[in-house]
Amino acid sequence: MIDFRASAQRVGVEALADYPDRIDVRSPAEFALDHIPGATNHPVLDNDERSRIGTLYASSPFTARRLGAALVARNIAHALETAFADKPRDWRPLVYCWRGGQRSRSLAHVLNEIGWHARQLDGGYRAYRRHIVARLAELPGRFDFVVVCGLTGSGKSRLLNALDSAGAQILDLEGLAHHRGSLLGDLPDAAQPSQKWFESRIVAALDALEPQRPVFVESESRRIGTLQLPDGLLSSMHRGRRLTLVTPQSLRIDLLKQDYAHFFADTDRFRQRLNQLTAMHGKEVIARWEALAETREWDALVGELLERHYDPTYTRSLGRFADAVSPALRAEVRDVSAGGFATLAREVVSAFETAPAAALP
């Protein structure tokens, strides 16, 4: 006989939007690698427990299930006494584990027995991951991307932030990747996410946007730090319109000194990064750059890095990018203050949202 009540407690990934309260019962290590956006981690087995039970299962499945059940029961009890203690009577959480099996079923069963309306994600995280891969192949193609181009230090990221404040739609890939996309691009206070979590965040960000309006995005190479842009997104960006920022080198140097102040404060770390360029520029050039760093001649050092490394590298990258995109509008950046970028953002919004074919003032 079919248990219709049990089958009703499973929902597919297409129903995720109906369940904003999401409980991931996998181990913290699994959760850190990737999870459904908005989910909270309440593992029924922590990292060590999962490893221990898995090892035991290979030699004695019955013993592993018995000990595992005791651990799961204790961990569920702890969650009921702490994280779930103040949940209302009509709480409707969605519970998932790796493949919609015993871990999520255990918690969902207890929650439903208490009187809450818990549902189990059919297929678990694996079904969600397949869903993300499929969406990344088709979702970016729905959008009209405006790709903000410009040499390193031209203010692309600052303009993107100003566009966001002006009410425009943006996709902040470097923010999602926790990286500025260059040799010195890693952020001092945040490690990069996993590739899978990066992709989950991209889908969540795109789902929050309206396809009827343009989406501004910074030009990127295929990789941002250790992460790779999904092919579907990169192809859609290549088909998008372009806005090229033209900024005097003196202002670019000022912006880069602000953006990379954490490197300038740690000259040893800065020299280590410069050494990674030895194969490209030779020991003599690197030694001169290290000497400039030692004497804190930042304007001279940043100027040389732009002229000899960043500008040629970016120009080659943009040349490959430009083959597939429409002609670019140009905007000259003369004021790099917050007010200056706010003014430019308003001009950009006007040019692309109200009169897409018009040239910028």
Secondary structure, 3 states (H helix, E strand, C coil): CCCHHHHCCEECHHHHHHCCCEEECCCHHHHHHCCCCCEEECCCCCHHHHHHHHHHHHHCHHHHHHHHHHHHHHHHHHHHHCCCCCCCCCCCCEEECCCCCHHHHHHHHHHHHHCCCCEEECCHHHHHHHHHHHHHHHHHHHCCEEEEECCCCCCHHHHHHHHHHCCCEEECHHHHHCECCCCCCECCCCCCCCHHHHHHHHHHHHHCCCCCCCEEEECCCCEECCEECCHHHHHHHHCCEEEEEECCHHHHHHHHHHHCHHHHCCHHHHHHHHHCCHHHHCHHHHHHHHHHHHCCCHHHHHHHHHHHHHHHHHHHHHHHHHCCCCCEEEEECCCCCHHHHHHHHHHHHHHHHHCCCCCCC
